[in-house]
Amino acid sequence: MTVDTYHAEPDVTFGATLIDRLAVALMKEEIIYSHWKSNINLTKTSTLEVDLDLFVDRTSMPQALIILSQLGFKAAVARWGADSPGISHHYGLDEDSGQLIHVHLFSRMLTGESYVKSHLFPFEAMVLENVYYSGALRVTSKQAELVLFTLRAFIKYGSLFDLLSLRRRSESLREEVRWLQDGGNLGEALSLLRQHCPVIEEALFLTCIETLDSDKALIKRIILARQVRRRLKIYTRHSLLGRQLAYGQLCLAELRRRLGKKRKNKALQSGGAVIAIVGAEATGKSTLVAETGCWLAKTFAVRTLHAGKPPATLLTSPVRMLLPLLRRELPAFRTNNLEGHITSSHSPPRHQKEKGMASLVFAMRAVILAWERRQLLIHAGRAAANGELVICDRYPSDTVGVMDSPRLRHLLGQRGVVPDLYNRLANFEQRLYRQIPPPDVALRLNVNIETAQRRTRERIKADKETDAYIASRHRQSPEWEKLGTKHVYDIDTDQSLAETIRCVKKAIWDSL
């Protein structure tokens, strides 16, 4: 288990975004590549807000992958459905902004329909040799991109699936075709068309551009699309049956996504992970779980869960139904009261000083809680094994008596039915906790007690915890440890929320 402390430090590359550093590294290593489509977006918004579509020459691909790895990029794959050979996805963390940067890496000119890469074009030389620089980023020229953009647009107009979205995109297509012609040389574009795609006549190509740049009826575009697709048939990737199978696979993947609560279909190639965010009261666990979940869920399959308050299982639901009655009749043995009176992991909880059924009621509740946590976290491990990132608010440790961990210590030197039953329940509880798999990553949140107490007093909620309760929880917090956890990071949450989130994102991303 590795333990690191994360706190804010000055970045020696402050001001240089991850994309800037990537572009400079590609230039220094003389990588043969170009940003080959949707270049208009590079001029409209910050590069941090767009995906990068980089076409890389095969001879440069090994070195390009090394550069991406050195900059912290991680490969991702589709959880369901097939990935296209020659296309890969890589994500990197821009530490200053906290955004994940998506690099869409191509080694083959696979393009066409939006949902299925339907055509393989022999345009590698065209996009790699006709380039200019936007900052340090190597970009395909407007003339070469105009050829690709026009052909791609009319391939889409010949796809029923794409027509549903293209009806709403006429204005953006018009804007892009005008941008590509502005300052460009249409004669040079026609020359590139003759050289690299002779199956498309110049007259047909010019008609396509004119149609995109006008308000021509949709039916006109569909008719042109049939002509274009017929001429580009030699570049199609699938047979008719293969295309139907590809769309069937796509629909099946979408169905599975919707059944899975619409989680994203992307997963890291290195696999999923269980990420535990642990710490005492008022260290910011809930806030950081929510922030982390939203951040990662924009790209990857993510689920969040609360290991401190697991849901009832089929086995424990009947007992759960009796809890309101027990709490009313035995208020001293509510979970909060029992857990809150522990002063350290080495002193006995108050219930052990009591006699009779009261101690057994608490022991049974502790065993039920252990069972529910075990079931919840076993399911979390299975989700991670299937590529999901699971963010856990709280997580059991190995230390008896600390928060969210085994509660029962054996009654030594006592004889009788009640002590015997209690000790059996203690054995069972500890066995259940031992069966809980360790998380892949644990973030231990630390804050001084005074700050935690002030945050609690400032909360807008009923039944706020007392200062004594907060102090008790904090005495337990540093003892969190789970054997087998691969990465443990100590996060100081006394710093600003923005800096804390930055540290949390970096710690998680470094460990995935």
HELIX and SHEET records of a PDB file:
HELIX    1   1 LEU A   18  LYS A   28  1                                  11    
HELIX    2   2 ILE A   40  LYS A   44  1                                   5    
HELIX    3   3 THR A   47  GLU A   49  5                                   3    
HELIX    4   4 ARG A   58  SER A   60  5                                   3    
HELIX    5   5 MET A   61  GLN A   70  1                                  10    
HELIX    6   6 GLU A  124  GLU A  129  1                                   6    
HELIX    7   7 LYS A  142  LYS A  156  1                                  15    
HELIX    8   8 LEU A  160  LEU A  166  1                                   7    
HELIX    9   9 SER A  170  GLN A  181  1                                  12    
HELIX   10  10 LEU A  186  HIS A  196  1                                  11    
HELIX   11  11 GLU A  202  LEU A  212  1                                  11    
HELIX   12  12 LEU A  218  ARG A  231  1                                  14    
HELIX   13  13 LEU A  232  TYR A  235  5                                   4    
HELIX   14  14 LEU A  240  LEU A  259  1                                  20    
HELIX   15  15 LYS A  285  ALA A  297  1                                  13    
HELIX   16  16 SER A  317  GLU A  329  1                                  13    
HELIX   17  17 PRO A  331  PHE A  333  5                                   3    
HELIX   18  18 THR A  335  GLY A  340  1                                   6    
HELIX   19  19 ARG A  350  LYS A  353  5                                   4    
HELIX   20  20 MET A  357  ALA A  385  1                                  29    
HELIX   21  21 VAL A  417  ARG A  434  1                                  18    
HELIX   22  22 ILE A  449  GLU A  458  1                                  10    
HELIX   23  23 ASP A  467  GLN A  476  1                                  10    
HELIX   24  24 SER A  477  GLU A  479  5                                   3    
HELIX   25  25 LEU A  497  SER A  511  1                                  15    
SHEET    1   A 6 THR A   2  TYR A   6  0                                        
SHEET    2   A 6 HIS A 487  ASP A 492  1                                        
SHEET    3   A 6 VAL A 441  ASN A 446  1                                        
SHEET    4   A 6 ALA A 273  GLY A 279  1                                        
SHEET    5   A 6 LEU A 389  ASP A 393  1                                        
SHEET    6   A 6 VAL A 302  HIS A 306  1                                        
SHEET    1   B 6 TYR A  33  HIS A  35  0                                        
SHEET    2   B 6 LEU A  52  VAL A  56 -1                                        
SHEET    3   B 6 GLN A  99  PHE A 106  1                                        
SHEET    4   B 6 ILE A  87  ASP A  94 -1                                        
SHEET    5   B 6 LYS A  74  ALA A  78 -1                                        
SHEET    6   B 6 LYS A 266  LEU A 268 -1                                        
SHEET    1   C 2 LEU A 110  THR A 111  0                                        
SHEET    2   C 2 HIS A 119  LEU A 120 -1                                        
SHEET    1   D 2 VAL A 131  SER A 134  0                                        
SHEET    2   D 2 LEU A 137  THR A 140 -1                                        
END                                                                             
